[in-house]
Each structure stands twice: as C-alpha cells, then as structure tokens.
Amino acid sequence: MTPAERREQIVADITARTGITEAMIERLVRSFYERVRADEMLGPIFDARIRDWEPHLQQMCAFWSSVALMSGRYHGAPMPKHLPLPVDATHFDRWLALFEATAAEVCPPEAAAHFLERAHRIAASLELGVAGANGVLLGLGERYRRKEEVAR
C-alpha cells in the first residue's frame, strides 16, 4: 500500500467511525469562528491580527482536516503564530468553551467527542508554548496566568 493509499484508508476509517467529513469540518470551523469573532474576550485578539478572514478560515479547515481526519492537508506551524499573543489559561478555557458548544451544535456525538479530545490537547500544548515564551515553565497540572501590567 502506498503512503497516499494508506492516508486514504485512515481518512475512510475515521469517517466511518465518527461521521466526520470535510463538509462537517467546514461547518464547524465557520460556526466556531463566528462565535469567536463575536466573543468579548477572544474577538478583539483575533480582529487585531486577521484582516481577511476567508484565507484564515480555509487554513483552519485544512488544519482541522489534518487533526481530525489525518488528511495531511495542513502544512503550517501554529505554535509560532500563537506565542506572541496576549493570552493565558482564561483565554484557552474560553476558546475551548466556544469550541465545545459549537461542536455539540454542529456535530453528532461521536464526531464532537473526536474533535473535543483533539481540541483539549491543542489548547494544552499552545498554553504550554505561550507560557514558555513568556518565561514560565509550567509543572504538571499548572496553568499559565499572565501577570497584569502595572500602570505607571
């Protein structure tokens, strides 16, 4: 079996088990980012960095296709883009809450569970990276909290 055939088989197996399709991923991504953009906490962070949303949404569809279906569509590096963001555990918790609500609304239970397991790992990894970029080494079970800047 060639690598391409093996990848097709993996995608087919995940789709059969969870019901996840590229169309479902697109619905999830678009619905999720509608919520993010309207969110008081997360919206301003995204709006300050993203001017043209369509390319970002397409990239996020490719990312979630690679994460959820193992499709290999995404070829980026998300960590460096997240390291300079002014975020901490509170932001990652909000991101997860919005993602969980969206997945529950858009996806059948098996698909939602599949997405959420991966979303939790991604959020934890990004939080560790952001903490490290800010000079904080988190221990097991610790969360990253930004120091509030003192007004001068």
Summary of the structure (lengths in Angstrom):
residues: 152
radius of gyration: 16.7
end to end distance: 64.5
largest distance: 64.5
contacts: 398
relative contact order: 0.14
helix: 68%
strand: 0%
